Amino acid sequence: MRSLVARPVLRFDGPNQLTDIPYTWRHGPTRPHYARVRHGPRTTCRLCCFQRKPGIGPSVRARRVATDHQPRAYRNFFITMRAGRYVVPIRATSRNVFRGIVHDESASGATVFMEPIAAVALNNDWRHAQILEAREVERVLAALSALVAAVSEPIIASVNTVASIDLAIARGRYALTLDAVHPEVRTDRAFNLPGARHPLLHGGVVPIDLHLGLVPGSEAQPPFHETPSRTKSVAVQPVTSLLITGPNTGGKTVALKTAGLLHLMAQSGMHIPALPGASIAVFENIYADIGDEQSIEQSLSTFSSHLTNIVRILKAATSADLVLLDELGAGTDPVEGSALARAMISHLVSRGILTIATTHYSELKAFAYETPGVQNASVEFNLQTLRPTYRLQIGVPGRSNALAIAERLGLPEAILSDAHSLINPEERRIDDMLAGILDERARARDARTTAARIESEVRVRLANLEHRLALLDEEREAILLRAKEEATGLVDEARSRIRRAQSATLRPDANPTVGAQALKDLDAAAREVLARPVRQTRRETWPAETPLRAGERVHVTRLGAAGVLVTAPDASGSVEVQLGTLRTKVNISEVTRVSRREADAITPGSVPEPRVTYSRATSTAYRPANAQPVGLQLDVRGSRADDVVHQVDRYISDAFMGGMPWVRIIHGKGTGVLRQIIRQHLTGNPMIRQVEAASPSDGGEGATIVHLNN
């Protein structure tokens, strides 16, 4: 038998052969020099494997011939493997008939697997070849590992560089997904997070404004902050603790998590989901007690689990940390829980630790108002829809809405009266004052939103006007250039004629009538030039401060049609415009004056009709040339009541102009507020023929079918 030890054909001379490593792992023995490295052991191993099956078969068959008087000693004859050696199955009752080595038994014990004596030598050679092959593989792997070890530092540096690049790309893509911004890093232990959003909440999430560590009245402080009392000097003391009150599922815990997560994201080098101008502080630690960790095994109740965490936080927290406490003092007697909560907040304020805490205790509202460095905050609740709006209002404590909710849900009047009589009149007066403040804030917020929208529309119009003026200037310059070129051509032509006339008169043999004819030609050319009309451009402007009045000629930009203004703008900014035989209602932002030239061209009774396209099925329906396609239904579920009216008006107008016979508006069932608002608003609309509830198969009271006058 040939030698089982292979000669080391391949030399590993240095790092230059590192390029062979990936090929070796991918292609294995197909690489020529790699195959030569393990040629001896692997080939010998395979030869032994191929040789021992033919060697086992004859010996077993010969033994069967010699034992024909016991034909049931063998199971179905086949060769299998047990413990890395080839064996044959033998009945356990006839194991002494067959000479061999037992390697295994079946689960029932009825069959034993024996290695024939004749195959022992072949199996031994094959096992020896396996050992040599394993040694050769180990040698090759050791050589390849040595190559890698020689350049381990550059490899590690490359891996770290690729990881850093990959992390930077991932951060950038995640920032684009969140519409995140780069925050400013502050050094004064304060932060301001306008329009902050929880990074795990997507879709129609309501942004919140969070700030802490700032002096009330500073530039970073949002408007409508709490006015300090005269008996305390908080005018120069920053707010270090924020107490958030409000109903359950109103967004208090989300506000806590948003503050913590955004700071952790920023300190990890990530952009944060907030508005431009956001600033963060750098904290050494962020401690949070959020959620309920009660345990039966550890005999911990809700109160005990919270208090255990708070004790650890109070021991470890410093003025360089941020503390987030959820449901402070909850899970025990309200009187004692409120006292503990006040004491904990006072302790954190005295140590200068920035703290945000949520609570249900009304006693803490007065405590926050009276304690320097502590500020109230609340989550807004809509009594009309009986749902939270998820807006965070800093500077205003949350009010109890239990009686109002009970009244909206239909609790008997007698019970409500008894409940009102049991409330302290002073507390009731304070609650009414707080309700008035919240209403004023809501109206102020709506006014700011409207002002921002109007400002945006004005900016867009101003940009459009500037663009039009620029186009007019370019057109004027082009006209002047063409006029100059034409004048230059005429002057050149006149000079050429004069030169020809002079040449004709100065010739010795000139005819006396030639000069007179040349003068006549020049006179005719001059008359031709003077007879040409002079091009004049005049830019006509309208005073920007002049409001639109009924009877003026206007142009509806969205419909691409001109008409006559029928009504002046109402409080919501809507106007009615007569477009030929059609009267429609649009927003004032979609209406512009036509120029004087266009106004003069429009006479009473000849108002330009919109461009229409007729179809064979509906010869009376028309569609503006620039109208957008409209779907058969509009889904307004989840919209605010003040936004629904504008959405429905725009949709009905588009559907009517599109010639649709009917549409469906999905508003959901819920409390019925949206359904009532939509149906009342659609009543009396000249574009609508009938308004009715959808059939049960189409949504029932959760949808409204609108039949149009098409």
Rosetta blueprint (number, residue, H / E / L):
1 M L
2 R L
3 S L
4 L L
5 V L
6 A L
7 R L
8 P L
9 V L
10 L L
11 R L
12 F L
13 D L
14 G L
15 P H
16 N H
17 Q H
18 L H
19 T H
20 D H
21 I H
22 P H
23 Y H
24 T H
25 W H
26 R H
27 H H
28 G H
29 P H
30 T H
31 R L
32 P H
33 H H
34 Y H
35 A H
36 R H
37 V H
38 R L
39 H H
40 G H
41 P H
42 R H
43 T H
44 T H
45 C H
46 R H
47 L H
48 C H
49 C H
50 F H
51 Q H
52 R H
53 K H
54 P H
55 G H
56 I H
57 G H
58 P H
59 S H
60 V H
61 R H
62 A H
63 R H
64 R H
65 V H
66 A H
67 T L
68 D L
69 H L
70 Q L
71 P H
72 R H
73 A H
74 Y E
75 R L
76 N L
77 F L
78 F L
79 I L
80 T E
81 M E
82 R E
83 A L
84 G L
85 R E
86 Y E
87 V E
88 V E
89 P E
90 I E
91 R E
92 A H
93 T H
94 S H
95 R L
96 N L
97 V L
98 F L
99 R L
100 G E
101 I E
102 V E
103 H E
104 D E
105 E E
106 S L
107 A L
108 S L
109 G L
110 A L
111 T E
112 V E
113 F E
114 M E
115 E E
116 P E
117 I H
118 A H
119 A H
120 V H
121 A H
122 L H
123 N H
124 N H
125 D H
126 W H
127 R H
128 H H
129 A H
130 Q H
131 I H
132 L H
133 E H
134 A H
135 R H
136 E H
137 V H
138 E H
139 R H
140 V H
141 L H
142 A H
143 A H
144 L H
145 S H
146 A H
147 L H
148 V H
149 A H
150 A H
151 V L
152 S H
153 E H
154 P H
155 I H
156 I H
157 A H
158 S H
159 V H
160 N H
161 T H
162 V H
163 A H
164 S H
165 I H
166 D H
167 L H
168 A H
169 I H
170 A H
171 R H
172 G H
173 R H
174 Y H
175 A H
176 L H
177 T H
178 L H
179 D L
180 A L
181 V E
182 H L
183 P L
184 E E
185 V E
186 R E
187 T L
188 D L
189 R L
190 A L
191 F E
192 N E
193 L E
194 P E
195 G E
196 A E
197 R L
198 H L
199 P L
200 L L
201 L L
202 H L
203 G L
204 G L
205 V L
206 V L
207 P L
208 I E
209 D E
210 L E
211 H E
212 L E
213 G L
214 L L
215 V L
216 P L
217 G L
218 S L
219 E L
220 A L
221 Q L
222 P L
223 P L
224 F L
225 H L
226 E L
227 T L
228 P L
229 S L
230 R L
231 T L
232 K L
233 S L
234 V L
235 A L
236 V L
237 Q L
238 P L
239 V L
240 T L
241 S E
242 L E
243 L E
244 I E
245 T E
246 G L
247 P L
248 N L
249 T L
250 G L
251 G L
252 K H
253 T H
254 V H
255 A H
256 L H
257 K H
258 T H
259 A H
260 G H
261 L H
262 L H
263 H H
264 L H
265 M H
266 A H
267 Q H
268 S L
269 G L
270 M L
271 H L
272 I E
273 P L
274 A L
275 L L
276 P L
277 G L
278 A L
279 S E
280 I E
281 A E
282 V L
283 F L
284 E L
285 N L
286 I E
287 Y E
288 A E
289 D E
290 I L
291 G L
292 D L
293 E L
294 Q L
295 S E
296 I L
297 E L
298 Q L
299 S L
300 L E
301 S L
302 T H
303 F H
304 S H
305 S H
306 H H
307 L H
308 T H
309 N H
310 I H
311 V H
312 R H
313 I H
314 L H
315 K H
316 A H
317 A L
318 T L
319 S L
320 A L
321 D L
322 L E
323 V E
324 L E
325 L E
326 D L
327 E L
328 L L
329 G L
330 A L
331 G L
332 T L
333 D L
334 P H
335 V H
336 E H
337 G H
338 S H
339 A H
340 L H
341 A H
342 R H
343 A H
344 M H
345 I H
346 S H
347 H H
348 L H
349 V H
350 S H
351 R L
352 G L
353 I L
354 L E
355 T E
356 I E
357 A E
358 T E
359 T L
360 H L
361 Y L
362 S L
363 E H
364 L H
365 K H
366 A H
367 F H
368 A H
369 Y H
370 E H
371 T L
372 P L
373 G L
374 V E
375 Q E
376 N E
377 A E
378 S E
379 V E
380 E E
381 F E
382 N E
383 L L
384 Q L
385 T L
386 L L
387 R E
388 P E
389 T E
390 Y E
391 R E
392 L E
393 Q E
394 I E
395 G L
396 V L
397 P L
398 G L
399 R L
400 S L
401 N L
402 A H
403 L H
404 A H
405 I H
406 A H
407 E H
408 R H
409 L L
410 G L
411 L L
412 P L
413 E H
414 A H
415 I H
416 L H
417 S H
418 D H
419 A H
420 H H
421 S H
422 L L
423 I L
424 N L
425 P H
426 E H
427 E H
428 R H
429 R H
430 I H
431 D H
432 D H
433 M H
434 L H
435 A H
436 G H
437 I H
438 L H
439 D H
440 E H
441 R H
442 A H
443 R H
444 A H
445 R H
446 D H
447 A H
448 R H
449 T H
450 T H
451 A H
452 A H
453 R H
454 I H
455 E H
456 S H
457 E H
458 V H
459 R H
460 V H
461 R H
462 L H
463 A H
464 N H
465 L H
466 E H
467 H H
468 R H
469 L H
470 A H
471 L H
472 L H
473 D H
474 E H
475 E H
476 R H
477 E H
478 A H
479 I H
480 L H
481 L H
482 R H
483 A H
484 K H
485 E H
486 E H
487 A H
488 T H
489 G H
490 L H
491 V H
492 D H
493 E H
494 A H
495 R H
496 S H
497 R H
498 I H
499 R H
500 R H
501 A H
502 Q H
503 S H
504 A H
505 T H
506 L H
507 R L
508 P L
509 D L
510 A L
511 N L
512 P H
513 T H
514 V H
515 G H
516 A H
517 Q H
518 A H
519 L H
520 K H
521 D H
522 L H
523 D H
524 A H
525 A H
526 A H
527 R H
528 E H
529 V H
530 L H
531 A H
532 R L
533 P L
534 V L
535 R L
536 Q L
537 T L
538 R L
539 R L
540 E L
541 T L
542 W L
543 P L
544 A L
545 E L
546 T L
547 P L
548 L L
549 R L
550 A L
551 G L
552 E L
553 R E
554 V E
555 H E
556 V E
557 T L
558 R L
559 L L
560 G L
561 A E
562 A E
563 G E
564 V E
565 L E
566 V L
567 T L
568 A L
569 P L
570 D L
571 A L
572 S L
573 G L
574 S E
575 V E
576 E E
577 V E
578 Q E
579 L E
580 G L
581 T L
582 L E
583 R E
584 T E
585 K E
586 V E
587 N E
588 I H
589 S H
590 E H
591 V E
592 T E
593 R E
594 V L
595 S L
596 R H
597 R H
598 E H
599 A H
600 D H
601 A H
602 I L
603 T L
604 P L
605 G L
606 S L
607 V L
608 P L
609 E L
610 P L
611 R L
612 V L
613 T L
614 Y L
615 S L
616 R L
617 A L
618 T L
619 S L
620 T L
621 A L
622 Y L
623 R L
624 P L
625 A L
626 N L
627 A L
628 Q L
629 P L
630 V L
631 G L
632 L L
633 Q E
634 L E
635 D E
636 V L
637 R L
638 G L
639 S L
640 R L
641 A H
642 D H
643 D H
644 V H
645 V H
646 H H
647 Q H
648 V H
649 D H
650 R H
651 Y H
652 I H
653 S H
654 D H
655 A H
656 F H
657 M H
658 G L
659 G L
660 M L
661 P L
662 W E
663 V E
664 R E
665 I E
666 I E
667 H L
668 G L
669 K L
670 G L
671 T L
672 G L
673 V H
674 L H
675 R H
676 Q H
677 I H
678 I H
679 R H
680 Q H
681 H H
682 L H
683 T L
684 G L
685 N L
686 P L
687 M L
688 I E
689 R E
690 Q E
691 V E
692 E E
693 A E
694 A L
695 S L
696 P H
697 S H
698 D H
699 G L
700 G H
701 E H
702 G H
703 A E
704 T E
705 I E
706 V E
707 H E
708 L E
709 N L
710 N L
